[in-house]
Amino acid sequence: MSLDPARTVSELKELRTLTSDENGAQRVAWTDKWLQARDWFQTKLKSLPVEHRYDAAGNSWTTLAGASEATLLLGGHLDSVPNGGWLDGSLGVLASLEVLRRFAEEFGGRPPVTVRLVDWADEEGARFGRSLLGSSAFAGTATIEADRGRTDKDGIRLEDAVARCGFTFTRFPEARRERKNAGAYLELHIEQGPVLERLGLPLGVVLGTKGVERHAITFLGQEAHSGSTPMDVRRDALAAAAKLALEIRTIARKHKDAVCTMGSVKTFPGIVTAVVGRCETTLDQRDLDAQVLAGMYREAQEASRRFASEENCTREWSHIWSIEPIQFHPALLDLCEESAREVAGAAHRLPSGPLHDAAEVARSGIPAVMMFVQSLRGLSHTKLEDTREDHLEMAVRALDRLAGKAVSWMLQSGRT
């Protein structure tokens, strides 16, 4: 068998050398460095009996034709956040490439089903604030009119950046054609959190991706002089916001895997000699259970009302963005756990707080599952992101086993 997990680690290091600087990975989508990474990836396909093409949304497809048109999809993303890590997204692409090589050699270039490797375009949304751009086009959940006017920090429009890379924004919905014959989707990714390391486990099985409620909350009080305004008559908007920032921790801790984050606070007038009259905050809530998520949202609303009243302030809520939870396919979850246990001896099932392309694929109705590999110190989106090399090699072997099991499942369940 030709599977060589050490080659994947070597190629990940090669990509890091090519597309990173002293601050980390710089493969931001729709930039020259990202295009350079994609060109580099093409050099790895030259000896393989595959066909390559880009779809209308910029997703990169590498196809190994099989005896059946039924298709197993494997994927990840080469784009990164600015100053990102060397493994986020790219591990999925290069581990999938190694599995594709194994299929090509073992079956003489013609496996039982067609195998397609996808490098999704703009998973991170780092430049224009729209995550999962390519996979949402594939899934049919893209919002063309809402997204086309997005701009980066320099005022460049998303539509123009896409055109510079050779794609037409209004044609993105055509990417849905790539769903034809897809029977399953598998994705390997670093955990980006501390759970597996705390448990001492190399590999995890991802139950699904959490739903998100994201809102802006503005507390309105009264600006006043900090030296002459008695404490008992102040209308301090920051005080109300601070109480909510602490309360959302209590709200989240009622549920096993829920998280709530107040990630941004702006005060006005924002000077040391004035009581805060206006405080603008953001709230991000996540859970895999839609009912839990809805309950946390209601609790946060009620808490904001209560704290505003206590501080003699008012509050305003504004919806930023939300997405429902998505759970991965139960049969593939079992196969994923089997594969992880066969390679690592144990596995743990956990939800994903971060969003992933696999969730958009699942949203389209295609059976999907993700496998996590341990992240050291739980760090990601930083140059400090890392995973032990022996764990990376385990992950490649486990993904390969999962791919083999998924092919058998597709054949047995009539997904051909």
Secondary structure as UniProt FT lines:
FT   HELIX           5..19
FT   STRAND          20..21
FT   TURN            22..23
FT   STRAND          24..25
FT   TURN            29..30
FT   HELIX           32..43
FT   TURN            44..47
FT   STRAND          51..54
FT   TURN            56..57
FT   STRAND          60..64
FT   STRAND          68..76
FT   TURN            82..83
FT   TURN            88..89
FT   HELIX           90..106
FT   TURN            107..109
FT   STRAND          113..119
FT   TURN            126..128
FT   TURN            131..132
FT   HELIX           133..139
FT   HELIX           144..147
FT   TURN            148..149
FT   TURN            153..154
FT   HELIX           158..164
FT   TURN            165..166
FT   HELIX           169..179
FT   TURN            180..181
FT   STRAND          182..190
FT   HELIX           195..199
FT   STRAND          203..209
FT   STRAND          211..220
FT   STRAND          224..225
FT   TURN            226..228
FT   HELIX           231..233
FT   HELIX           237..253
FT   STRAND          259..268
FT   TURN            272..273
FT   STRAND          274..275
FT   STRAND          278..287
FT   HELIX           290..310
FT   TURN            311..312
FT   STRAND          314..323
FT   STRAND          326..327
FT   HELIX           330..344
FT   STRAND          348..352
FT   HELIX           357..363
FT   TURN            364..365
FT   STRAND          368..373
FT   HELIX           376..378
FT   TURN            383..384
FT   HELIX           389..412
FT   TURN            413..414
//
